[in-house]
């Protein structure tokens, strides 16, 4: 009975970590490195084309499957707040491409996931 309980607990814990691992990774990284990213992004000149200030935040992929990129975005007006709440893909003001997901880290700061093989100035 004890072994079965341990297997059940292990399975439940593994499932939970799998479900929230990206959230844990992003939150931890933001807590540790937000100061550096904020300084870097806020030092950028204001884009003349109405785009939001941004920097590459995360990425993954491999040959044959394509690359996925997440950008950290500074939105001084919090215009991305509705997109972050809805968790819906869309084309949002200040971002040049349609994106599948926007996530709010704190006031004015968001991560924006781009589709595979799509980058900030290379919309597919």
Backbone atoms as SQL, in Angstrom:
CREATE TABLE atoms (id INTEGER PRIMARY KEY, chain TEXT, resi INTEGER, resn TEXT, atom TEXT, x REAL, y REAL, z REAL);
INSERT INTO atoms VALUES
  (1, 'A', 1, 'UNK', 'N', 0.827, -1.196, 0.000),
  (2, 'A', 1, 'UNK', 'CA', 0.000, 0.000, 0.000),
  (3, 'A', 1, 'UNK', 'C', 0.869, 1.257, 0.000),
  (4, 'A', 2, 'UNK', 'N', 1.965, 1.217, 0.780),
  (5, 'A', 2, 'UNK', 'CA', 2.861, 2.375, 0.843),
  (6, 'A', 2, 'UNK', 'C', 3.501, 2.650, -0.515),
  (7, 'A', 3, 'UNK', 'N', 3.894, 1.600, -1.215),
  (8, 'A', 3, 'UNK', 'CA', 4.508, 1.770, -2.537),
  (9, 'A', 3, 'UNK', 'C', 3.509, 2.374, -3.525),
  (10, 'A', 4, 'UNK', 'N', 2.281, 1.915, -3.482),
  (11, 'A', 4, 'UNK', 'CA', 1.245, 2.456, -4.359),
  (12, 'A', 4, 'UNK', 'C', 0.991, 3.924, -4.061),
  (13, 'A', 5, 'UNK', 'N', 0.982, 4.289, -2.795),
  (14, 'A', 5, 'UNK', 'CA', 0.803, 5.692, -2.405),
  (15, 'A', 5, 'UNK', 'C', 1.955, 6.550, -2.908),
  (16, 'A', 6, 'UNK', 'N', 3.176, 6.031, -2.793),
  (17, 'A', 6, 'UNK', 'CA', 4.340, 6.775, -3.272),
  (18, 'A', 6, 'UNK', 'C', 4.277, 6.977, -4.782),
  (19, 'A', 7, 'UNK', 'N', 3.855, 5.970, -5.514),
  (20, 'A', 7, 'UNK', 'CA', 3.725, 6.082, -6.962),
  (21, 'A', 7, 'UNK', 'C', 2.663, 7.124, -7.305),
  (22, 'A', 8, 'UNK', 'N', 1.549, 7.122, -6.589),
  (23, 'A', 8, 'UNK', 'CA', 0.483, 8.093, -6.837),
  (24, 'A', 8, 'UNK', 'C', 0.968, 9.514, -6.548),
  (25, 'A', 9, 'UNK', 'N', 1.669, 9.712, -5.448),
  (26, 'A', 9, 'UNK', 'CA', 2.187, 11.034, -5.100),
  (27, 'A', 9, 'UNK', 'C', 3.219, 11.476, -6.131),
  (28, 'A', 10, 'UNK', 'N', 4.114, 10.590, -6.519),
  (29, 'A', 10, 'UNK', 'CA', 5.112, 10.903, -7.530),
  (30, 'A', 10, 'UNK', 'C', 4.440, 11.292, -8.846),
  (31, 'A', 11, 'UNK', 'N', 3.445, 10.537, -9.255),
  (32, 'A', 11, 'UNK', 'CA', 2.723, 10.838, -10.495),
  (33, 'A', 11, 'UNK', 'C', 2.031, 12.186, -10.437),
  (34, 'A', 12, 'UNK', 'N', 1.365, 12.466, -9.332),
  (35, 'A', 12, 'UNK', 'CA', 0.672, 13.746, -9.179),
  (36, 'A', 12, 'UNK', 'C', 1.661, 14.912, -9.170),
  (37, 'A', 13, 'UNK', 'N', 2.771, 14.747, -8.447),
  (38, 'A', 13, 'UNK', 'CA', 3.785, 15.810, -8.390),
  (39, 'A', 13, 'UNK', 'C', 4.415, 16.030, -9.760),
  (40, 'A', 14, 'UNK', 'N', 4.689, 14.973, -10.486),
  (41, 'A', 14, 'UNK', 'CA', 5.269, 15.094, -11.827),
  (42, 'A', 14, 'UNK', 'C', 4.305, 15.808, -12.765),
  (43, 'A', 15, 'UNK', 'N', 3.049, 15.434, -12.720),
  (44, 'A', 15, 'UNK', 'CA', 2.041, 16.082, -13.562),
  (45, 'A', 15, 'UNK', 'C', 1.950, 17.568, -13.232),
  (46, 'A', 16, 'UNK', 'N', 1.926, 17.915, -11.934),
  (47, 'A', 16, 'UNK', 'CA', 1.840, 19.311, -11.520),
  (48, 'A', 16, 'UNK', 'C', 3.057, 20.103, -11.990),
  (49, 'A', 17, 'UNK', 'N', 4.241, 19.562, -11.805),
  (50, 'A', 17, 'UNK', 'CA', 5.451, 20.259, -12.251),
  (51, 'A', 17, 'UNK', 'C', 5.475, 20.424, -13.760),
  (52, 'A', 18, 'UNK', 'N', 5.009, 19.439, -14.490),
  (53, 'A', 18, 'UNK', 'CA', 4.937, 19.540, -15.939),
  (54, 'A', 18, 'UNK', 'C', 3.988, 20.661, -16.351),
  (55, 'A', 19, 'UNK', 'N', 2.864, 20.777, -15.669),
  (56, 'A', 19, 'UNK', 'CA', 1.859, 21.798, -15.999),
  (57, 'A', 19, 'UNK', 'C', 2.321, 23.211, -15.673),
  (58, 'A', 20, 'UNK', 'N', 3.101, 23.396, -14.627),
  (59, 'A', 20, 'UNK', 'CA', 3.478, 24.749, -14.195),
  (60, 'A', 20, 'UNK', 'C', 4.957, 25.065, -14.393),
  (61, 'A', 21, 'UNK', 'N', 5.704, 24.177, -15.032),
  (62, 'A', 21, 'UNK', 'CA', 7.148, 24.393, -15.135),
  (63, 'A', 21, 'UNK', 'C', 7.490, 25.683, -15.866),
  (64, 'A', 22, 'UNK', 'N', 6.771, 26.001, -16.932),
  (65, 'A', 22, 'UNK', 'CA', 7.036, 27.249, -17.650),
  (66, 'A', 22, 'UNK', 'C', 6.724, 28.450, -16.763),
  (67, 'A', 23, 'UNK', 'N', 5.638, 28.388, -16.011),
  (68, 'A', 23, 'UNK', 'CA', 5.290, 29.480, -15.104),
  (69, 'A', 23, 'UNK', 'C', 6.345, 29.657, -14.022),
  (70, 'A', 24, 'UNK', 'N', 6.815, 28.557, -13.461),
  (71, 'A', 24, 'UNK', 'CA', 7.841, 28.615, -12.418),
  (72, 'A', 24, 'UNK', 'C', 9.136, 29.176, -12.999),
  (73, 'A', 25, 'UNK', 'N', 9.523, 28.702, -14.162),
  (74, 'A', 25, 'UNK', 'CA', 10.743, 29.175, -14.821),
  (75, 'A', 25, 'UNK', 'C', 10.664, 30.677, -15.102),
  (76, 'A', 26, 'UNK', 'N', 9.563, 31.120, -15.698),
  (77, 'A', 26, 'UNK', 'CA', 9.405, 32.530, -16.055),
  (78, 'A', 26, 'UNK', 'C', 9.361, 33.413, -14.812),
  (79, 'A', 27, 'UNK', 'N', 8.601, 33.009, -13.813),
  (80, 'A', 27, 'UNK', 'CA', 8.495, 33.803, -12.586),
  (81, 'A', 27, 'UNK', 'C', 9.841, 33.901, -11.877),
  (82, 'A', 28, 'UNK', 'N', 10.546, 32.796, -11.753),
  (83, 'A', 28, 'UNK', 'CA', 11.856, 32.807, -11.111),
  (84, 'A', 28, 'UNK', 'C', 12.851, 33.666, -11.868),
  (85, 'A', 29, 'UNK', 'N', 12.858, 33.527, -13.165),
  (86, 'A', 29, 'UNK', 'CA', 13.771, 34.330, -13.984),
  (87, 'A', 29, 'UNK', 'C', 13.457, 35.808, -13.858),
  (88, 'A', 30, 'UNK', 'N', 12.172, 36.163, -13.852),
  (89, 'A', 30, 'UNK', 'CA', 11.775, 37.558, -13.718),
  (90, 'A', 30, 'UNK', 'C', 12.211, 38.114, -12.359),
  (91, 'A', 31, 'UNK', 'N', 12.036, 37.338, -11.313),
  (92, 'A', 31, 'UNK', 'CA', 12.440, 37.796, -9.980),
  (93, 'A', 31, 'UNK', 'C', 13.948, 38.041, -9.902),
  (94, 'A', 32, 'UNK', 'N', 14.726, 37.194, -10.545),
  (95, 'A', 32, 'UNK', 'CA', 16.180, 37.287, -10.459),
  (96, 'A', 32, 'UNK', 'C', 16.762, 38.301, -11.442),
  (97, 'A', 33, 'UNK', 'N', 16.227, 38.364, -12.667),
  (98, 'A', 33, 'UNK', 'CA', 16.869, 39.153, -13.713),
  (99, 'A', 33, 'UNK', 'C', 16.068, 40.362, -14.191),
  (100, 'A', 34, 'UNK', 'N', 14.967, 40.699, -13.562),
  (101, 'A', 34, 'UNK', 'CA', 14.134, 41.793, -14.073),
  (102, 'A', 34, 'UNK', 'C', 14.873, 43.124, -14.106),
  (103, 'A', 35, 'UNK', 'N', 15.697, 43.387, -13.114),
  (104, 'A', 35, 'UNK', 'CA', 16.423, 44.662, -13.080),
  (105, 'A', 35, 'UNK', 'C', 17.300, 44.855, -14.297),
  (106, 'A', 36, 'UNK', 'N', 18.017, 43.828, -14.673),
  (107, 'A', 36, 'UNK', 'CA', 18.898, 43.909, -15.844),
  (108, 'A', 36, 'UNK', 'C', 18.088, 44.116, -17.126),
  (109, 'A', 37, 'UNK', 'N', 17.007, 43.354, -17.274),
  (110, 'A', 37, 'UNK', 'CA', 16.171, 43.495, -18.469),
  (111, 'A', 37, 'UNK', 'C', 15.488, 44.858, -18.523),
  (112, 'A', 38, 'UNK', 'N', 14.995, 45.342, -17.398),
  (113, 'A', 38, 'UNK', 'CA', 14.347, 46.650, -17.379),
  (114, 'A', 38, 'UNK', 'C', 15.328, 47.739, -17.808),
  (115, 'A', 39, 'UNK', 'N', 16.544, 47.700, -17.274),
  (116, 'A', 39, 'UNK', 'CA', 17.558, 48.693, -17.635),
  (117, 'A', 39, 'UNK', 'C', 17.854, 48.639, -19.125),
  (118, 'A', 40, 'UNK', 'N', 18.030, 47.430, -19.653),
  (119, 'A', 40, 'UNK', 'CA', 18.341, 47.260, -21.076),
  (120, 'A', 40, 'UNK', 'C', 17.220, 47.789, -21.967),
  (121, 'A', 41, 'UNK', 'N', 15.992, 47.439, -21.641),
  (122, 'A', 41, 'UNK', 'CA', 14.872, 47.823, -22.508),
  (123, 'A', 41, 'UNK', 'C', 14.550, 49.308, -22.378),
  (124, 'A', 42, 'UNK', 'N', 14.540, 49.829, -21.173),
  (125, 'A', 42, 'UNK', 'CA', 14.218, 51.238, -20.992),
  (126, 'A', 42, 'UNK', 'C', 15.280, 52.149, -21.596),
  (127, 'A', 43, 'UNK', 'N', 16.506, 51.666, -21.794),
  (128, 'A', 43, 'UNK', 'CA', 17.576, 52.450, -22.417),
  (129, 'A', 43, 'UNK', 'C', 17.409, 52.550, -23.935),
  (130, 'A', 44, 'UNK', 'N', 16.565, 51.721, -24.502),
  (131, 'A', 44, 'UNK', 'CA', 16.345, 51.758, -25.948),
  (132, 'A', 44, 'UNK', 'C', 15.651, 53.064, -26.330),
  (133, 'A', 45, 'UNK', 'N', 15.965, 53.598, -27.508),
  (134, 'A', 45, 'UNK', 'CA', 15.227, 54.793, -27.968),
  (135, 'A', 45, 'UNK', 'C', 13.775, 54.414, -28.263),
  (136, 'A', 46, 'UNK', 'N', 12.883, 55.383, -28.158),
  (137, 'A', 46, 'UNK', 'CA', 11.474, 55.118, -28.472),
  (138, 'A', 46, 'UNK', 'C', 11.335, 54.827, -29.960),
  (139, 'A', 47, 'UNK', 'N', 10.737, 53.703, -30.305),
  (140, 'A', 47, 'UNK', 'CA', 10.559, 53.381, -31.729),
  (141, 'A', 47, 'UNK', 'C', 9.636, 54.403, -32.397),
  (142, 'A', 48, 'UNK', 'N', 10.032, 54.853, -33.560),
  (143, 'A', 48, 'UNK', 'CA', 9.246, 55.855, -34.293),
  (144, 'A', 48, 'UNK', 'C', 7.997, 55.252, -34.926),
  (145, 'A', 49, 'UNK', 'N', 7.967, 53.943, -35.092),
  (146, 'A', 49, 'UNK', 'CA', 6.862, 53.299, -35.800),
  (147, 'A', 49, 'UNK', 'C', 5.728, 52.842, -34.885),
  (148, 'A', 50, 'UNK', 'N', 5.753, 53.223, -33.619),
  (149, 'A', 50, 'UNK', 'CA', 4.681, 52.853, -32.703),
  (150, 'A', 50, 'UNK', 'C', 4.823, 51.491, -32.072),
  (151, 'A', 51, 'UNK', 'N', 5.906, 50.787, -32.383),
  (152, 'A', 51, 'UNK', 'CA', 6.118, 49.491, -31.758),
  (153, 'A', 51, 'UNK', 'C', 6.557, 49.675, -30.314),
  (154, 'A', 52, 'UNK', 'N', 6.364, 48.642, -29.532),
  (155, 'A', 52, 'UNK', 'CA', 6.750, 48.670, -28.128),
  (156, 'A', 52, 'UNK', 'C', 8.220, 48.287, -27.979),
  (157, 'A', 53, 'UNK', 'N', 8.866, 48.824, -26.956),
  (158, 'A', 53, 'UNK', 'CA', 10.245, 48.437, -26.661),
  (159, 'A', 53, 'UNK', 'C', 10.252, 46.966, -26.245),
  (160, 'A', 54, 'UNK', 'N', 11.303, 46.258, -26.654),
  (161, 'A', 54, 'UNK', 'CA', 11.327, 44.813, -26.401),
  (162, 'A', 54, 'UNK', 'C', 12.750, 44.277, -26.443),
  (163, 'A', 55, 'UNK', 'N', 12.913, 43.068, -25.949),
  (164, 'A', 55, 'UNK', 'CA', 14.173, 42.319, -26.039),
  (165, 'A', 55, 'UNK', 'C', 13.829, 40.833, -26.062),
  (166, 'A', 56, 'UNK', 'N', 14.698, 40.055, -26.656),
  (167, 'A', 56, 'UNK', 'CA', 14.471, 38.612, -26.659),
  (168, 'A', 56, 'UNK', 'C', 14.592, 38.101, -25.230),
  (169, 'A', 57, 'UNK', 'N', 13.616, 37.317, -24.806),
  (170, 'A', 57, 'UNK', 'CA', 13.535, 36.812, -23.438),
  (171, 'A', 57, 'UNK', 'C', 13.874, 35.326, -23.361),
  (172, 'A', 58, 'UNK', 'N', 13.348, 34.553, -24.298),
  (173, 'A', 58, 'UNK', 'CA', 13.544, 33.106, -24.255),
  (174, 'A', 58, 'UNK', 'C', 13.376, 32.563, -25.667),
  (175, 'A', 59, 'UNK', 'N', 13.869, 31.379, -25.880),
  (176, 'A', 59, 'UNK', 'CA', 13.711, 30.740, -27.172),
  (177, 'A', 59, 'UNK', 'C', 14.082, 29.278, -27.085),
  (178, 'A', 60, 'UNK', 'N', 13.553, 28.506, -28.010),
  (179, 'A', 60, 'UNK', 'CA', 13.866, 27.083, -28.073),
  (180, 'A', 60, 'UNK', 'C', 13.553, 26.577, -29.465),
  (181, 'A', 61, 'UNK', 'N', 14.030, 25.411, -29.744),
  (182, 'A', 61, 'UNK', 'CA', 13.811, 24.782, -31.033),
  (183, 'A', 61, 'UNK', 'C', 15.042, 24.013, -31.453),
  (184, 'A', 62, 'UNK', 'N', 14.937, 23.343, -32.592),
  (185, 'A', 62, 'UNK', 'CA', 16.071, 22.612, -33.128),
  (186, 'A', 62, 'UNK', 'C', 15.857, 22.426, -34.618),
  (187, 'A', 63, 'UNK', 'N', 16.917, 22.015, -35.287),
  (188, 'A', 63, 'UNK', 'CA', 16.888, 21.874, -36.741),
  (189, 'A', 63, 'UNK', 'C', 15.722, 21.008, -37.189),
  (190, 'A', 64, 'UNK', 'N', 15.027, 21.480, -38.185),
  (191, 'A', 64, 'UNK', 'CA', 13.910, 20.733, -38.739),
  (192, 'A', 64, 'UNK', 'C', 12.576, 21.031, -38.083),
  (193, 'A', 65, 'UNK', 'N', 12.600, 21.514, -36.845),
  (194, 'A', 65, 'UNK', 'CA', 11.345, 21.809, -36.149),
  (195, 'A', 65, 'UNK', 'C', 11.096, 23.307, -36.054),
  (196, 'A', 66, 'UNK', 'N', 12.112, 24.121, -36.288),
  (197, 'A', 66, 'UNK', 'CA', 11.964, 25.562, -36.237),
  (198, 'A', 66, 'UNK', 'C', 12.262, 26.120, -34.860),
  (199, 'A', 67, 'UNK', 'N', 12.332, 27.433, -34.812),
  (200, 'A', 67, 'UNK', 'CA', 12.631, 28.143, -33.572),
  (201, 'A', 67, 'UNK', 'C', 11.392, 28.863, -33.065),
  (202, 'A', 68, 'UNK', 'N', 11.238, 28.879, -31.761),
  (203, 'A', 68, 'UNK', 'CA', 10.178, 29.629, -31.104),
  (204, 'A', 68, 'UNK', 'C', 10.847, 30.687, -30.239),
  (205, 'A', 69, 'UNK', 'N', 10.336, 31.916, -30.275),
  (206, 'A', 69, 'UNK', 'CA', 10.948, 33.019, -29.548),
  (207, 'A', 69, 'UNK', 'C', 9.902, 33.697, -28.671),
  (208, 'A', 70, 'UNK', 'N', 10.326, 34.057, -27.456),
  (209, 'A', 70, 'UNK', 'CA', 9.504, 34.842, -26.546),
  (210, 'A', 70, 'UNK', 'C', 10.230, 36.169, -26.319),
  (211, 'A', 71, 'UNK', 'N', 9.491, 37.265, -26.442),
  (212, 'A', 71, 'UNK', 'CA', 10.064, 38.581, -26.215),
  (213, 'A', 71, 'UNK', 'C', 9.527, 39.162, -24.915),
  (214, 'A', 72, 'UNK', 'N', 10.377, 39.894, -24.236),
  (215, 'A', 72, 'UNK', 'CA', 9.965, 40.685, -23.084),
  (216, 'A', 72, 'UNK', 'C', 9.617, 42.059, -23.624),
  (217, 'A', 73, 'UNK', 'N', 8.432, 42.558, -23.288),
  (218, 'A', 73, 'UNK', 'CA', 7.929, 43.792, -23.869),
  (219, 'A', 73, 'UNK', 'C', 7.578, 44.779, -22.771),
  (220, 'A', 74, 'UNK', 'N', 8.001, 46.038, -22.967),
  (221, 'A', 74, 'UNK', 'CA', 7.613, 47.125, -22.084),
  (222, 'A', 74, 'UNK', 'C', 6.446, 47.852, -22.737),
  (223, 'A', 75, 'UNK', 'N', 5.318, 47.887, -22.054),
  (224, 'A', 75, 'UNK', 'CA', 4.093, 48.520, -22.553),
  (225, 'A', 75, 'UNK', 'C', 3.694, 49.610, -21.563),
  (226, 'A', 76, 'UNK', 'N', 4.108, 50.864, -21.785),
  (227, 'A', 76, 'UNK', 'CA', 3.865, 51.926, -20.801),
  (228, 'A', 76, 'UNK', 'C', 2.390, 52.209, -20.538),
  (229, 'A', 77, 'UNK', 'N', 1.522, 51.850, -21.473),
  (230, 'A', 77, 'UNK', 'CA', 0.085, 52.107, -21.306),
  (231, 'A', 77, 'UNK', 'C', -0.695, 50.869, -20.882),
  (232, 'A', 78, 'UNK', 'N', -0.027, 49.759, -20.695),
  (233, 'A', 78, 'UNK', 'CA', -0.666, 48.483, -20.371),
  (234, 'A', 78, 'UNK', 'C', -1.769, 48.119, -21.367),
  (235, 'A', 79, 'UNK', 'N', -1.524, 48.441, -22.638),
  (236, 'A', 79, 'UNK', 'CA', -2.507, 48.107, -23.674),
  (237, 'A', 79, 'UNK', 'C', -2.591, 46.598, -23.927),
  (238, 'A', 80, 'UNK', 'N', -1.604, 45.840, -23.456),
  (239, 'A', 80, 'UNK', 'CA', -1.610, 44.387, -23.637),
  (240, 'A', 80, 'UNK', 'C', -2.332, 43.657, -22.506),
  (241, 'A', 81, 'UNK', 'N', -2.851, 44.394, -21.526),
  (242, 'A', 81, 'UNK', 'CA', -3.494, 43.760, -20.367),
  (243, 'A', 81, 'UNK', 'C', -4.670, 42.876, -20.780),
  (244, 'A', 82, 'UNK', 'N', -5.494, 43.349, -21.693),
  (245, 'A', 82, 'UNK', 'CA', -6.655, 42.558, -22.133),
  (246, 'A', 82, 'UNK', 'C', -6.205, 41.292, -22.856),
  (247, 'A', 83, 'UNK', 'N', -5.158, 41.406, -23.660),
  (248, 'A', 83, 'UNK', 'CA', -4.639, 40.239, -24.364),
  (249, 'A', 83, 'UNK', 'C', -4.101, 39.205, -23.374),
  (250, 'A', 84, 'UNK', 'N', -3.442, 39.671, -22.328),
  (251, 'A', 84, 'UNK', 'CA', -2.904, 38.758, -21.317),
  (252, 'A', 84, 'UNK', 'C', -4.021, 38.061, -20.548),
  (253, 'A', 85, 'UNK', 'N', -5.116, 38.770, -20.292),
  (254, 'A', 85, 'UNK', 'CA', -6.239, 38.160, -19.570),
  (255, 'A', 85, 'UNK', 'C', -6.996, 37.160, -20.437),
  (256, 'A', 86, 'UNK', 'N', -7.108, 37.447, -21.724),
  (257, 'A', 86, 'UNK', 'CA', -7.915, 36.597, -22.599),
  (258, 'A', 86, 'UNK', 'C', -7.185, 35.325, -23.029),
  (259, 'A', 87, 'UNK', 'N', -5.864, 35.332, -22.992),
  (260, 'A', 87, 'UNK', 'CA', -5.067, 34.185, -23.444),
  (261, 'A', 87, 'UNK', 'C', -5.434, 33.777, -24.865),
  (262, 'A', 88, 'UNK', 'N', -5.815, 34.768, -25.687),
  (263, 'A', 88, 'UNK', 'CA', -6.234, 34.499, -27.062),
  (264, 'A', 88, 'UNK', 'C', -5.172, 34.980, -28.043),
  (265, 'A', 89, 'UNK', 'N', -4.973, 34.236, -29.114),
  (266, 'A', 89, 'UNK', 'CA', -4.058, 34.726, -30.144),
  (267, 'A', 89, 'UNK', 'C', -4.637, 35.963, -30.805),
  (268, 'A', 90, 'UNK', 'N', -3.751, 36.804, -31.345),
  (269, 'A', 90, 'UNK', 'CA', -4.243, 37.985, -32.034),
  (270, 'A', 90, 'UNK', 'C', -3.126, 38.896, -32.479),
  (271, 'A', 91, 'UNK', 'N', -3.523, 39.952, -33.178),
  (272, 'A', 91, 'UNK', 'CA', -2.623, 41.009, -33.625),
  (273, 'A', 91, 'UNK', 'C', -2.890, 42.188, -32.715),
  (274, 'A', 92, 'UNK', 'N', -1.883, 42.588, -31.938),
  (275, 'A', 92, 'UNK', 'CA', -2.051, 43.612, -30.924),
  (276, 'A', 92, 'UNK', 'C', -1.216, 44.841, -31.246),
  (277, 'A', 93, 'UNK', 'N', -1.727, 45.995, -30.890),
  (278, 'A', 93, 'UNK', 'CA', -1.061, 47.261, -31.133),
  (279, 'A', 93, 'UNK', 'C', 0.331, 47.264, -30.509),
  (280, 'A', 94, 'UNK', 'N', 1.316, 47.697, -31.306),
  (281, 'A', 94, 'UNK', 'CA', 2.681, 47.785, -30.825),
  (282, 'A', 94, 'UNK', 'C', 3.511, 46.548, -31.090),
  (283, 'A', 95, 'UNK', 'N', 2.868, 45.473, -31.576),
  (284, 'A', 95, 'UNK', 'CA', 3.555, 44.223, -31.898),
  (285, 'A', 95, 'UNK', 'C', 3.327, 43.975, -33.389),
  (286, 'A', 96, 'UNK', 'N', 4.390, 43.779, -34.167),
  (287, 'A', 96, 'UNK', 'CA', 4.233, 43.727, -35.624),
  (288, 'A', 96, 'UNK', 'C', 3.564, 42.471, -36.178),
  (289, 'A', 97, 'UNK', 'N', 3.520, 41.404, -35.410),
  (290, 'A', 97, 'UNK', 'CA', 2.997, 40.129, -35.915),
  (291, 'A', 97, 'UNK', 'C', 1.812, 39.667, -35.072),
  (292, 'A', 98, 'UNK', 'N', 1.018, 38.766, -35.640),
  (293, 'A', 98, 'UNK', 'CA', 0.025, 38.074, -34.835),
  (294, 'A', 98, 'UNK', 'C', 0.778, 37.115, -33.917),
  (295, 'A', 99, 'UNK', 'N', 0.347, 37.034, -32.674),
  (296, 'A', 99, 'UNK', 'CA', 1.029, 36.187, -31.689),
  (297, 'A', 99, 'UNK', 'C', 0.012, 35.276, -30.999),
  (298, 'A', 100, 'UNK', 'N', 0.461, 34.095, -30.548),
  (299, 'A', 100, 'UNK', 'CA', -0.465, 33.160, -29.901),
  (300, 'A', 100, 'UNK', 'C', -0.702, 33.425, -28.424),
  (301, 'A', 101, 'UNK', 'N', 0.221, 34.162, -27.755),
  (302, 'A', 101, 'UNK', 'CA', 0.057, 34.315, -26.313),
  (303, 'A', 101, 'UNK', 'C', 0.789, 35.546, -25.791),
  (304, 'A', 102, 'UNK', 'N', 0.113, 36.257, -24.899),
  (305, 'A', 102, 'UNK', 'CA', 0.704, 37.384, -24.167),
  (306, 'A', 102, 'UNK', 'C', 0.517, 37.085, -22.695),
  (307, 'A', 103, 'UNK', 'N', 1.572, 37.286, -21.920),
  (308, 'A', 103, 'UNK', 'CA', 1.518, 37.008, -20.477),
  (309, 'A', 103, 'UNK', 'C', 2.021, 38.222, -19.711),
  (310, 'A', 104, 'UNK', 'N', 1.297, 38.633, -18.691),
  (311, 'A', 104, 'UNK', 'CA', 1.671, 39.785, -17.876),
  (312, 'A', 104, 'UNK', 'C', 2.573, 39.339, -16.730),
  (313, 'A', 105, 'UNK', 'N', 3.721, 40.017, -16.591),
  (314, 'A', 105, 'UNK', 'CA', 4.631, 39.742, -15.484),
  (315, 'A', 105, 'UNK', 'C', 4.374, 40.689, -14.320),
  (316, 'A', 106, 'UNK', 'N', 4.192, 41.968, -14.636),
  (317, 'A', 106, 'UNK', 'CA', 3.849, 43.007, -13.664),
  (318, 'A', 106, 'UNK', 'C', 3.393, 44.214, -14.473),
  (319, 'A', 107, 'UNK', 'N', 2.984, 45.293, -13.808),
  (320, 'A', 107, 'UNK', 'CA', 2.536, 46.482, -14.526),
  (321, 'A', 107, 'UNK', 'C', 3.549, 46.867, -15.599),
  (322, 'A', 108, 'UNK', 'N', 3.080, 47.006, -16.818),
  (323, 'A', 108, 'UNK', 'CA', 3.847, 47.475, -17.969),
  (324, 'A', 108, 'UNK', 'C', 4.809, 46.446, -18.569),
  (325, 'A', 109, 'UNK', 'N', 4.933, 45.277, -17.997),
  (326, 'A', 109, 'UNK', 'CA', 5.897, 44.277, -18.468),
  (327, 'A', 109, 'UNK', 'C', 5.184, 42.983, -18.836),
  (328, 'A', 110, 'UNK', 'N', 5.456, 42.507, -20.065),
  (329, 'A', 110, 'UNK', 'CA', 4.774, 41.342, -20.617),
  (330, 'A', 110, 'UNK', 'C', 5.771, 40.449, -21.348),
  (331, 'A', 111, 'UNK', 'N', 5.464, 39.161, -21.418),
  (332, 'A', 111, 'UNK', 'CA', 6.160, 38.281, -22.350),
  (333, 'A', 111, 'UNK', 'C', 5.200, 37.996, -23.486),
  (334, 'A', 112, 'UNK', 'N', 5.754, 37.961, -24.694),
  (335, 'A', 112, 'UNK', 'CA', 4.954, 37.744, -25.893),
  (336, 'A', 112, 'UNK', 'C', 5.565, 36.586, -26.663),
  (337, 'A', 113, 'UNK', 'N', 4.807, 35.525, -26.803),
  (338, 'A', 113, 'UNK', 'CA', 5.236, 34.338, -27.528),
  (339, 'A', 113, 'UNK', 'C', 4.927, 34.522, -29.007),
  (340, 'A', 114, 'UNK', 'N', 5.925, 34.290, -29.835),
  (341, 'A', 114, 'UNK', 'CA', 5.737, 34.362, -31.281),
  (342, 'A', 114, 'UNK', 'C', 5.595, 32.949, -31.833),
  (343, 'A', 115, 'UNK', 'N', 4.888, 32.835, -32.948),
  (344, 'A', 115, 'UNK', 'CA', 4.739, 31.538, -33.590),
  (345, 'A', 115, 'UNK', 'C', 6.099, 31.015, -34.026),
  (346, 'A', 116, 'UNK', 'N', 6.217, 29.711, -34.208),
  (347, 'A', 116, 'UNK', 'CA', 7.450, 29.087, -34.639),
  (348, 'A', 116, 'UNK', 'C', 7.940, 29.737, -35.934),
  (349, 'A', 117, 'UNK', 'N', 9.229, 30.046, -35.955),
  (350, 'A', 117, 'UNK', 'CA', 9.912, 30.676, -37.092),
  (351, 'A', 117, 'UNK', 'C', 9.380, 32.068, -37.425),
  (352, 'A', 118, 'UNK', 'N', 8.769, 32.730, -36.460),
  (353, 'A', 118, 'UNK', 'CA', 8.368, 34.121, -36.623),
  (354, 'A', 118, 'UNK', 'C', 9.123, 34.920, -35.569),
  (355, 'A', 119, 'UNK', 'N', 9.714, 36.011, -35.996),
  (356, 'A', 119, 'UNK', 'CA', 10.465, 36.868, -35.080),
  (357, 'A', 119, 'UNK', 'C', 9.909, 38.281, -35.173),
  (358, 'A', 120, 'UNK', 'N', 10.387, 39.170, -34.307),
  (359, 'A', 120, 'UNK', 'CA', 9.793, 40.498, -34.169),
  (360, 'A', 120, 'UNK', 'C', 9.585, 41.192, -35.499),
  (361, 'A', 121, 'UNK', 'N', 10.570, 41.227, -36.346),
  (362, 'A', 121, 'UNK', 'CA', 10.425, 41.923, -37.639),
  (363, 'A', 121, 'UNK', 'C', 10.371, 40.964, -38.821),
  (364, 'A', 122, 'UNK', 'N', 10.004, 39.732, -38.560),
  (365, 'A', 122, 'UNK', 'CA', 9.909, 38.735, -39.620),
  (366, 'A', 122, 'UNK', 'C', 8.599, 37.967, -39.495),
  (367, 'A', 123, 'UNK', 'N', 7.523, 38.636, -39.751),
  (368, 'A', 123, 'UNK', 'CA', 6.206, 37.985, -39.646),
  (369, 'A', 123, 'UNK', 'C', 6.016, 37.048, -40.829),
  (370, 'A', 124, 'UNK', 'N', 5.515, 35.846, -40.535),
  (371, 'A', 124, 'UNK', 'CA', 5.348, 34.840, -41.587),
  (372, 'A', 124, 'UNK', 'C', 4.103, 35.016, -42.391);
